[in-house]
Amino acid sequence: MVYEVPTSKASIDQNQWSFKMPGDRKTYKVPKLQFIKPSLMREMDAMNNRIDRVYALLEHYHPGIVDRFEGLDQVEAFYTAWAEGSGITTGESSASSES
C-alpha cells in the first residue's frame, strides 16, 4: 500500500491571516504559521529576529510589499498580530509552538 500525502490546507480561508497596508484598500493574505511551506519555515527558524522573519514571509507570498513598511514599529506590530492570529505568543519560537 502506498501512502498518499494529503493535500495542503494552506489555501483554506480559515487557515489564512488577512491584513491591509496603510492607504491600500486591498486585503492581503498569508497562511497562519502552521500552514506555511516547510521550506519557508526552515528559513524563518534560522533567522534570529522578527524583522527578518516578516521579510521572508512577505517576500515569499507578496514580493515587494515589505518595502511599503515605513518603520520598525509596523514590522513588529505585523509580526505580533500574525503570531497571535496563528495561535502563538510572540515569546515562542515557531519550533516551540509545534510541540
C-alpha positions in Angstrom: 0.0 0.0 0.0 1.3 3.4 -0.9 0.8 6.4 1.4 -0.6 9.4 -0.3 0.4 12.8 1.2 -2.8 14.8 1.9 -3.4 18.0 0.0 -2.3 21.1 1.8 -5.0 23.1 3.6 -3.0 26.3 3.5 -5.3 28.0 0.9 -8.5 27.4 3.0 -9.7 30.8 4.2 -9.8 29.8 7.9 -6.1 28.9 7.6 -5.2 32.3 6.2 -4.4 35.6 8.1 -5.6 38.8 6.4 -4.1 42.2 6.6 -4.2 45.6 4.9 -1.4 48.1 4.3 -1.8 51.8 5.1 -3.6 53.7 2.4 -4.5 50.5 0.5 -7.9 49.1 0.1 -6.7 45.7 -1.0 -6.7 42.8 1.5 -3.7 40.6 1.5 -3.4 37.1 3.0 -0.7 34.9 4.3 -1.0 31.4 5.8 -1.1 31.1 9.5 2.1 29.8 10.9 1.2 26.1 10.9 0.2 26.3 7.2 3.3 28.0 5.7 5.5 26.0 3.4 8.1 23.8 5.2 10.9 25.3 3.2 9.9 28.8 4.3 9.5 27.5 7.9 13.1 26.3 7.8 14.3 29.7 6.5 12.3 31.6 9.2 13.5 29.3 12.0 17.1 30.1 11.1 16.5 33.8 11.5 17.2 35.5 14.8 14.8 38.4 14.6 11.3 39.2 13.7 12.2 41.7 11.1 13.9 39.0 9.0 11.0 36.6 9.6 8.5 39.2 8.4 10.6 40.0 5.4 10.9 36.3 4.5 7.2 35.7 4.9 6.1 38.7 2.9 8.6 38.3 0.2 7.5 34.7 -0.3 3.8 35.4 -0.6 3.7 39.1 -1.7 7.1 40.1 -3.2 7.9 43.7 -2.8 5.2 44.6 -0.3 7.7 44.6 2.6 9.2 47.7 1.0 6.0 49.6 1.9 6.7 49.4 5.6 8.0 52.7 6.8 9.1 51.9 10.3 10.2 49.0 12.6 7.1 49.6 14.7 5.0 48.5 11.8 7.1 45.4 11.3 6.9 44.5 15.0 3.1 45.1 15.1 2.6 43.0 11.9 4.6 40.1 13.4 2.8 40.2 16.7 -0.6 40.3 15.1 0.3 37.4 12.7 1.7 35.3 15.5 -1.4 35.9 17.6 -3.6 35.1 14.7 -1.7 31.9 14.2 -2.2 31.0 17.9 1.3 31.5 19.2 2.6 34.1 21.6 5.4 36.4 20.4 7.7 34.9 23.0 7.5 31.5 21.5 9.6 30.3 18.6 7.9 28.5 15.8 9.6 25.3 16.8 8.3 25.5 20.4 4.8 26.2 19.2 4.7 22.9 17.4 5.4 20.8 20.5 
